Amino acid sequence: MPGKKQVGVCLSPVLIEQFEVSNSIVVVIDVLRATTSMIAGLHTGARSFIPVVGIEECREYKDKGCLIAAERNGEQIEGFDMGNSPYSFLEPEVIGRNIAMSTTNGTQALNEAVRLGAKKVVVGSFANFNKLITWLKEENENVILFCSAWKGKPNLEDTIFAGAMVRRLRGHFALYEDTALIAETLYRAANRRKRYYIRNSSHFNRLMHILQIQKDVKYSLRRDTHPVIPILCEGILVDLESDLYLGMISGSKYLSGKNNGGNGKQKKSRESRTEKVN
């Protein structure tokens, strides 16, 4: 449809370079459980999340006064304050804290979106569904719904969420490629039985030995529990409507004694985000 911006669905990080990332807002999706946890944490009152690729780099943030969270293959890494359960980020201990986080899929996708020069990078899950829909319509930019997937392989939960987004954005955006239709078709089939679909997914079965996973899945599929939009700015995720974010894009001194640049552009360098938490 002429004149309309496009919405596309990337089913896996393996496919992301086929999309025009530098011309788009990228919504990173990791429903189980990274993006749900980030959204929950910021809504609870966490100051920021620092998405980190490596476990050892994440561990170093402990000495900078951050809480540290890490999981691999769904399980919390020994020596870290928390893993990847959204319930961990509802606790009062997160209020006012910077949280460095490294996960199997979600934080990898966030860093990949930055590497490819996305216009803006935000985080999505059912927890902020309608808030995110409204904002994307207002921004009126091309959108890529970027599923974190599982180690490069498409998964049900992220694709179902992307399909729910496509369903709601369809009237405002043109669809980019058949992956958007695939995601929407799956969502329409699964909508009334999402938990049934997820319980039969490979990721759910991988995590069955984690006692809290069923509770986490139920929580992660609830809509609009945390109406905040985490946006990546200068290497850290902050609440789009927070004074912190407004200060960062206007050059105020919020996270450190140094000026933050004032342009709001994405920066992936470790040095840039490190100085924000010193």
N, C-alpha and C positions, 0 to 999 in steps of 0.2 A: 504494500500500500504506500503510494508516494507521500512523502512528507512525514511519515511516521518514523520514530526511532525504532530500533530493533531490540528484541530480547532473544538471547540465545542460551542454550544449555550445554555446558561442557560436562560430560558424564565422568571424566577422569582427568587428573593432572597430565596424563600421558598425551591428551588431546589438546591441551590448552594453547599450544603454539599455533594451532590452526585457526584461532580466533583473533580478531582485531582488538587485542587487549588494550593497547595504548589509546584507543578511541572510545573506551567504555568504562562505566562503573562496574566493578567486579564485586559480586556478592559471594563470599566464601561460605560454603555450607558443609557442616560436619555435625549432623543432627545427633548422632551417638558417638561422642558426646561433647566434643570440644567447643563448638560454637554455642550450644545450649548453655554450657558452663560459663563461658565468657559473658554472655548476655545476662545470665543470672547474677554473676559476680558484680558486674557494673551496676546493675539495678539495686543490689544489696548495699552498695556504697564503696566498692573497691575503687581506687583512684585510677588505675590503669592495668592493662595486661601487656606484657612484652612477649610476643610470639617468637620462640627460639627454635631453631632446627635441631641442634645437638644437645644431648643430655648434659655433657660436661660444661658447655657454655651456660646452660640454664643454671647449673649448680653454682656457678661463680656469682650469680646475682644475690645469693644468700649474704655474701660479704658486703653487698651494697645496701643492705637493709630491706630487701624484697622478700616476700613469701615466694617459695618456689614450688611449682607443680609439674609433675612429669608422669607420663605413662608410656608404656610400650606394650603392644598387643593387648591393650585393655587393662593392664595391671599397673598399679602405682609402683614407681621406682623407689627402692629402699633409700632412706635418707632425705626424702623430699617431704614437704609439709602436707601435700595433698596430691591426689592423682587427677582423675578426669570426671568424677561424679559431680553432677550439678548440685547435689546436696552439700558438698563440701564448700561451695561458694555462696551458700545462704547463711553461713555462720557469721556472727558479729566480728570475728577475728579478721575478716577481710576488709572491714570498713576503713577507708582512708589509706589502704596499702597498695603499693605497686606489686603486681604478681607476675613473675617470669614463668612462662609455661612452654613446655615442649611435649607434643603428642605425636602419635604414630602418623597421623594424616593431616589433621586440621592446621597445625602451625606450619607444616611443610607447604600446604597450599597457599597460605597467607604470604609466606615469603616468596613463593613463585609468582604470585600476582604482582608483588612489588618489583621483582626482578624484571618482569616484562613491561613495566611502566604503565600500569593501569592509571586511568584518570583519578579514580578514587577507589579505595578498597574498604568494604564494609562487611559485617558478619551477619548471617541470617540463620534462623531456625524457626520452628513453630512458636517459640517463646516470644518472638517479636514480629510475628507475621503481618498483622494489619498495619502496624507502625511502619514497617519496611515498605509495604505496598504503597502507602500514602506518600512516603518520602520519594520513592523512585518515580512516581508519577509527577511529583512536583519538580524533581530535578530534570526530567525529560531528556535524558541522555541514553545512548545505547547501553544496554545492560547485558552482562554475562553472568549467568547463574553457574557458579563454579563448584561442582561437587568434589569434595575431598576424596571420596571413594575409599577403597581399602587397598593400600599398597599398589595403586595404579589400576585396580580392577573396579569397574562400576558396581555400586551397591544399591539395594532397594530403598533404604531410608532417605538417602540424599536425593535420589532421583524422584521419589514420591514428593518430597518437599519442593523440589524444583518445579515439578508438574503442577503443584498447588499454586505456586507463584505465577506460572505461565497462565493458568486458568483465570487468575484475577487480573493479570496485566494485558491479556489478549486484546481487549477493546482499545487500549491506549497505545500499544506497541505492535509493530509487525513482527512476525515470527521469523527467526533466523535459522535456517536449516531444519532438517527433520528431527534432530535430537530434541528440540522443543516439543514437537508433536509426540514423540516417544514418551517423554516425561509426563506430558499432560494426559496421555492415554493411560499410562500406568496409574497416575493419581486418580483418575475417574474410576478405574476399576477397583482401586484399593481404598477409596475415601471412607466408606462406611465400615471398613474392616481393617483399618491401618495396623492395629496391634496384632491382628491375626497374620497379616502379611509379614510384619517385622519379626514375629516369633518364629516364622519359617525362614527367615533370612540367614545367610551364612554368618553375618557379623554377630547376630544374636546368639547363634549356636556356638560361635567361638568364645563368647563371653558367659556362657551358661554357668561356668564354675565360679564366677564372681557372684556372691550371694545377693548383692544389691542390684544386679542388672535389671531385673524385672521392674523394680521400683524406679530405676533410672529411665527405662524405656517409657513407662507410663508417664513420667514427668516430662520427658523430652517431646512427647507427642501432644501435649496440651498447648492450645493456642493462646497467645497474648498474655502469658503469665508475667512477662517482663518487657513492658513497652519502652525499650531503649534500643538505640542503634549504635553499636560499637563501630567507630571509624578509625582507620589506621592513619596516623599522622606522625611523621618523623620517626617511624619505627615502632610506635606504641599504639595500642588500641585504647581509645577513650570514648566516653559517652558523647555522642554528637551534640547534645544539648547542654553539656556541662560547661561551667565557667572555665574549666581546665582547657577544653578544646578551643573555646573562644579566645582564651589567652594565648594559646599556641599559634593560632593562625593570625593573631594580631601582633605577635612578637613579645608578649608579656613574659615575665620571668616566673614560671610556675613550678617546673620540675627541677630547675637548677638555677645557679646564679648567672647563667649565660643566656643571651638572647636566643630564642628558638627559631629565628629566621623569618617568621612572619608571613610566609607564603603558603603554608599548608600543604606543600607538595610532599609526595611520598619519598622517604629516604630509607634505604635498606641497610646502611652501614652500621656495623656494630658500635662504632665510636659514637655515632649520632645518638642512638637510643641509650647508650650507656651513660652519656653525660646528663640525660634527662632524669636519671634516678639517683644521681650523686647528691 
